[in-house]
Amino acid sequence: MLTSILIPFRVVINFLWGLITTAIIGVSIIGIGVFKVLLPFKTPQRICSQLGNGLFRVWAYCMSMMFQLTQRMDWHIKGDLELHEKGWYMVMANHRSWVDVLVLMHLTRRHMPMPRFFLKSQLMWVPIIGWGCWVLDMPFMKRYSKELLKKKPHLKGKDIATTTRSCAKFRHIPTTVVNFCEGTRFTPEKHKKKQSPFRNLLPPKAGGTAFSLQIMGGQFEAILDITIVYPGNDKRPVVWHLLSGQLKNVYVDIQTLPITKDLIGDYASDEAFRAHFQQWLNKRWQQKDQTIDEMRKEIHSTR
């Protein structure tokens, strides 16, 4: 009874914390971006990027606090995150909720370079958040349907060009490049519509990961295959459980993979490599699917 009464207060506290800290830090990052545009020289731009990255890490700590602000939450993490803060890493993660972004911010805030996410182009126009992400050089991807590409073939390769430009910028500052390979959040409706061969996942899209490895494969120190599971009632969004103080546990599995030579190639033009890379990613997704099953069994056994 008392828990139900406290839910509205928890929602207000968490929402205001997220809103105010995001607004203050986001506006500060945008302010740095103004100087970055007005001073188009390498040294000032590098300094601006470092300052923006520092503020981004502060935001990560603020978002991490939200997990404990109105409730006691336990992290169940398997795998190694004691990595090099000055290195470069590629993350492949499943996508269940917007909370996934906050989870990854929590995981990287101490021992890893700050993450860069591949974002949908529509997010560019979200006030403060979209503009702040643009200042931080996050790539905004615009997906084109097969039907549209047939009508306008000149649009083919636009995503490749965007990935190339963004990854080129990442070379100058230690970065964790994040790919939600499914391309969108998992829902039962999407799972059914896409006729997914996986029990807990949507089919992965290989392009973004392959192009990132093609451009920066020699610079990445490792691939981190991260699997996130939220136990509890799936009838309400995970973000509601977080805001209302009902998210008590988050389970994360981290597998560190070497970047072998067979994972770097011309995905756009080399058909044999494209088939090989898709096969490799699908195999990883089968293992991730099994990992989720095992994590859920562990969750049920501890209840």
Residue pairs with C-beta under 8 A, 6 or more apart in sequence:
6 245
7 244
7 245
7 246
9 70
10 70
10 71
10 243
10 244
10 245
11 243
11 244
13 69
13 70
14 66
14 69
14 70
14 242
14 243
14 244
14 245
15 243
17 62
17 65
17 66
17 69
18 63
18 66
21 59
21 62
21 63
22 59
22 62
22 128
22 129
23 128
25 55
25 56
25 58
25 59
25 62
25 132
26 59
26 128
26 129
26 131
26 132
27 128
28 55
29 52
29 55
29 56
29 132
29 135
29 136
30 128
30 131
30 132
30 135
32 48
32 51
32 52
32 55
32 135
33 48
33 52
33 131
33 132
33 134
33 135
35 44
35 48
36 44
36 45
36 48
36 49
36 52
36 135
39 45
39 48
46 172
46 173
49 137
49 172
49 173
50 173
52 135
52 136
53 114
53 136
53 173
56 114
56 136
57 109
57 114
59 105
60 105
60 106
60 108
60 109
60 114
61 109
63 102
63 105
63 106
64 102
64 105
64 106
64 109
66 102
66 242
67 73
67 102
67 106
67 242
67 247
67 250
70 245
71 245
71 246
71 247
71 248
72 248
73 247
73 248
73 249
73 250
74 248
74 249
74 250
75 106
75 249
75 250
75 252
76 249
76 250
76 251
76 252
77 107
77 252
77 254
78 252
78 253
78 254
79 252
79 253
79 254
79 255
79 256
80 254
80 256
81 107
81 108
81 110
81 111
81 112
81 254
82 111
83 89
83 111
83 112
83 221
83 222
84 221
85 111
85 112
85 113
85 174
86 113
86 174
87 113
87 174
87 221
88 113
88 170
88 174
88 175
88 176
88 177
88 216
88 219
88 220
88 221
89 112
89 113
89 175
89 176
89 177
89 220
89 221
89 222
89 223
89 224
90 176
90 177
90 179
90 209
90 212
90 213
90 216
90 220
90 222
90 223
90 224
90 259
91 104
91 115
91 176
91 177
91 178
91 179
91 223
91 224
91 226
92 179
92 181
92 209
92 223
92 224
92 225
92 226
92 284
93 100
93 104
93 178
93 179
93 180
93 181
93 225
93 226
93 227
93 228
94 100
94 180
94 181
94 182
94 186
94 200
94 201
94 226
94 227
94 228
94 288
94 292
95 180
95 182
95 184
95 185
95 186
96 185
96 186
96 228
96 229
96 230
96 238
97 185
97 230
97 237
97 238
97 239
98 185
98 238
98 239
99 230
99 238
99 239
99 242
99 247
100 180
100 228
101 117
102 242
103 228
103 250
103 252
104 115
104 178
104 226
105 115
107 226
107 252
107 254
108 114
108 115
108 176
112 176
113 173
113 174
113 175
113 176
114 175
114 176
115 175
115 176
115 177
115 178
116 136
116 137
116 138
116 139
116 166
116 170
116 175
116 176
116 177
116 178
117 133
117 138
117 178
117 180
118 138
118 139
118 141
118 163
118 178
118 179
118 180
118 208
119 133
119 138
119 139
119 140
119 141
120 140
120 141
120 142
120 143
121 140
121 141
121 142
123 129
123 130
123 133
123 140
124 130
124 131
124 133
124 134
124 140
133 140
134 140
137 166
137 169
137 170
138 166
139 162
139 163
139 165
139 166
139 167
140 162
141 159
141 162
141 163
141 208
142 158
142 159
142 162
143 159
143 183
144 152
144 155
144 156
144 158
144 159
148 155
149 155
149 156
157 268
159 207
159 208
160 207
160 211
160 268
163 208
163 211
163 212
163 215
164 211
164 215
167 177
167 211
167 212
167 215
167 216
168 215
170 177
170 216
171 216
171 219
176 224
177 212
177 216
177 220
179 208
179 209
179 212
181 204
181 205
181 206
181 208
181 209
181 281
181 285
182 201
182 202
182 203
182 204
182 205
183 202
183 205
184 190
184 202
186 200
186 201
186 202
190 202
191 202
194 202
194 203
196 202
196 203
197 203
198 285
198 286
198 289
199 289
199 292
199 293
200 289
200 292
200 293
201 285
201 288
201 289
201 292
203 282
203 285
204 281
204 282
204 284
204 285
206 267
206 274
206 277
206 278
206 281
207 267
209 281
210 265
210 267
210 274
210 277
211 267
211 268
213 220
213 259
213 263
213 264
214 264
214 265
214 266
214 267
217 259
217 263
217 264
218 264
220 259
221 259
222 256
222 257
222 258
222 259
223 256
223 257
223 258
223 259
224 254
224 255
224 256
224 257
225 254
225 255
225 256
225 257
225 284
225 288
226 252
226 253
226 254
226 255
227 252
227 253
227 254
227 255
227 288
227 291
227 292
227 295
228 250
228 251
228 252
229 250
229 251
229 252
229 253
229 292
229 295
229 296
229 299
230 238
230 241
230 247
230 249
230 250
230 251
231 249
231 251
231 296
231 299
232 241
232 246
232 247
232 248
232 249
233 241
238 247
240 246
241 247
249 299
251 295
251 298
251 299
253 291
253 295
262 276
262 280
263 277
263 280
265 273
265 276
265 277
266 273
267 273
267 274
267 277
268 274
